[in-house]
Amino acid sequence: MPQSGETRRRSTDCRATVGHGCVFYRRGTIRPVSRQFHIVDVFAQERYAGNQLAVVTDAGDLGGERMQAIAAEIDYSETTFVTGPETDEGWPVRIFTPAEEVPFAGHPTLGTASVVRRHLADGDPGTVSLDLQVGEIPVEVRERSGGETLWMSQQFPSFGETIPHGDLATVLGLAPDQVDDDWPVQVVSTGLPTIVVPLTGRAAADLVVSRHAYLDGPTVNARVEQGYEMGRPSLLHLAARQTEDGIDVAVGGRVIPVARGELL
């Protein structure tokens, strides 16, 4: 008799597939394929650097609570779930932190697009679009310095409320004179709200240099390095330009495959 959860079939009824398929198990019995997941390092120049991301494919029949539990178990800053095949709006994807679902995040978008392009999409597309809660986000593959760099076109930034400098300094454990009064502390969002804090001292000097270097015209091109103190150095490429409709913002970086496996 078939074991619990198994179905007896003739050998011609099923072949190994990727997705909601099945594989042969023991003699004449089959079981569903376990869900695959991929681990990639985003904004990295080599493995074990940059931002870690887990991407679960074939997640269409998972509910939100199950996705949240998986994200908490993996415990990266974000885990993404590809929930179906490509549509006119792109590949449907949901993003979870260990605590909650978020509508958008930068490195999960790039990392998921890389996995989709390598393992799910037909051919070798130059652009992969993801259908996120904030809408469609296209990700383009460009050659840079002998390797592939993925660039995502973000939504136009929106500028929200300003926050009193002293209040923010207290929350961050900074002295009041470490926050530059010449610039606002403001909530800015291209899909996920972030508080932008202008600092004094060397940080302010760097900011001023950057403004003079990159904002003399209608475009911005910048290279951002971070993560060294955490032992996971990252390299981001930023580009922006003013248009009649708003500010076009693009963020680029490399995506390095690290591992793959399956959820049992």
ZIZIDA-V652401 format. One line per field, one symbol per residue. ss: DSSP state (~ for helix, > for strand, _ for the rest). phi: phi as a letter, one per 30 degrees, with the letter a starting at -180 (. if undefined). A space follows every 50 residues. Layout:
ss: ???
phi: ???
This chain:
ss: ______>>_____________>>>>___>>>>__>>>>>>>>________ >>>>>>_______~~~~~~~~~~~____>>>>>>>>>__>>>>>>>____ >>___~~~~~~~~~~~~~~_______>>>>>>__>>>>>>>>>>__>>>> >>>>___>>>>>>_~~~~~~~~___~~~>_____>>>>>____>>>__>_ _~~~~~~~~~~~~~____>>>>>>>>_______>>>>>>>>>____>>>> >>>_>>>>>>>>>_
phi: .ddeicbdbddddabebckdcabdbhcibbbdddddbbcbcciccadibi cdbcbcchcdcddeddddddddddiddbbcbdclddbdcjddbccbddca dbdaadddddddeddeddbcddibddbbccccddkdbdbccbdbhibdbc bccddedcccdcbeedddddddicdeddcdddbddbdbbckbebcccdcc idddddddeddddccdbdbbbbbbcaidddibdbbcccbbadbddlcdbb bbadbcdcababdd
